[in-house]
Amino acid sequence: MFAQDGLPTNAEPGKCYAKCYISDQWKTETETVLSKEASKKIQTIPAKYKTVTESMLKKEAGKTVKVIPAKYETRTEKVLSKEEGKSMKQELKL
Protein backbone atom coordinates (compact mmCIF):
# COMPACT_ATOMS: atom_id res chain seq x y z
CA MET A 1 0.00 0.00 0.00
CA PHE A 2 2.95 2.27 0.41
CA ALA A 3 5.57 2.91 -2.21
CA GLN A 4 9.26 2.71 -1.50
CA ASP A 5 9.42 6.39 -0.61
CA GLY A 6 6.77 5.91 2.10
CA LEU A 7 3.92 7.62 0.28
CA PRO A 8 0.67 5.83 -0.51
CA THR A 9 0.45 4.24 -3.93
CA ASN A 10 -3.14 5.34 -4.41
CA ALA A 11 -2.65 9.00 -3.43
CA GLU A 12 -5.44 11.29 -4.52
CA PRO A 13 -4.66 14.69 -5.97
CA GLY A 14 -5.54 17.61 -3.65
CA LYS A 15 -4.93 15.72 -0.47
CA CYS A 16 -1.88 16.15 1.68
CA TYR A 17 0.29 13.30 2.80
CA ALA A 18 3.20 13.52 5.18
CA LYS A 19 5.85 11.13 6.41
CA CYS A 20 5.90 10.89 10.15
CA TYR A 21 8.03 8.65 12.21
CA ILE A 22 6.36 7.90 15.54
CA SER A 23 7.77 5.21 17.72
CA ASP A 24 5.44 2.40 18.60
CA GLN A 25 3.52 2.93 21.82
CA TRP A 26 2.56 -0.08 23.85
CA LYS A 27 0.22 -0.30 26.76
CA THR A 28 -0.63 -3.37 28.86
CA GLU A 29 -4.26 -3.65 29.83
CA THR A 30 -5.93 -6.31 31.90
CA GLU A 31 -9.49 -7.14 31.03
CA THR A 32 -11.88 -9.44 32.75
CA VAL A 33 -13.82 -11.29 30.11
CA LEU A 34 -16.94 -13.21 30.96
CA SER A 35 -16.72 -16.45 29.09
CA LYS A 36 -20.07 -17.81 30.24
CA GLU A 37 -22.99 -16.28 32.12
CA ALA A 38 -23.89 -17.68 35.53
CA SER A 39 -26.61 -20.27 35.23
CA LYS A 40 -28.68 -22.69 37.26
CA LYS A 41 -29.01 -26.33 36.44
CA ILE A 42 -32.13 -28.13 37.60
CA GLN A 43 -31.67 -31.85 37.74
CA THR A 44 -34.56 -34.19 38.43
CA ILE A 45 -33.56 -37.18 40.53
CA PRO A 46 -36.10 -40.01 40.44
CA ALA A 47 -37.61 -40.99 43.77
CA LYS A 48 -36.51 -44.22 45.40
CA TYR A 49 -39.17 -46.26 47.16
CA LYS A 50 -38.82 -49.17 49.54
CA THR A 51 -41.28 -51.21 51.55
CA VAL A 52 -40.68 -51.29 55.29
CA THR A 53 -42.64 -53.51 57.67
CA GLU A 54 -42.80 -52.18 61.20
CA SER A 55 -44.49 -53.49 64.33
CA MET A 56 -46.45 -50.79 66.05
CA LEU A 57 -47.92 -50.94 69.54
CA LYS A 58 -51.50 -49.77 69.36
CA LYS A 59 -52.10 -49.73 73.11
CA GLU A 60 -49.85 -50.40 76.08
CA ALA A 61 -50.54 -53.52 78.16
CA GLY A 62 -52.81 -52.64 81.03
CA LYS A 63 -54.36 -54.07 84.17
CA THR A 64 -58.04 -54.41 84.80
CA VAL A 65 -59.25 -54.30 88.37
CA LYS A 66 -62.51 -56.14 88.89
CA VAL A 67 -64.45 -55.90 92.13
CA ILE A 68 -65.78 -59.33 93.04
CA PRO A 69 -68.40 -59.11 95.77
CA ALA A 70 -67.70 -61.15 98.91
CA LYS A 71 -69.82 -64.22 99.60
CA TYR A 72 -70.78 -64.83 103.20
CA GLU A 73 -72.21 -67.99 104.74
CA THR A 74 -72.69 -69.25 108.21
CA ARG A 75 -71.19 -72.60 109.16
CA THR A 76 -71.35 -74.45 112.38
CA GLU A 77 -68.38 -76.66 113.02
CA LYS A 78 -67.39 -78.74 115.95
CA VAL A 79 -63.81 -78.35 116.93
CA LEU A 80 -62.06 -80.77 119.23
CA SER A 81 -59.96 -78.80 121.61
CA LYS A 82 -58.63 -81.70 123.62
CA GLU A 83 -58.69 -85.41 122.98
CA GLU A 84 -60.50 -87.64 125.36
CA GLY A 85 -58.21 -88.72 128.09
CA LYS A 86 -58.08 -91.91 130.23
CA SER A 87 -58.07 -91.71 133.90
CA MET A 88 -56.14 -94.21 135.99
CA LYS A 89 -57.11 -94.87 139.45
CA GLN A 90 -54.94 -96.83 141.82
CA GLU A 91 -56.26 -98.31 144.85
CA LEU A 92 -54.15 -98.09 147.84
CA LYS A 93 -54.26 -100.93 150.33
CA LEU A 94 -53.02 -100.29 153.74
Protein Blocks (a to p, Z undefined) as FASTA:
>chain_A
ZZfkopafkbcehiacdddddddddddddddddfbdcdddddddddddddddddddfbdc
dddddddddddddddddddfbdcdddddddddZZ
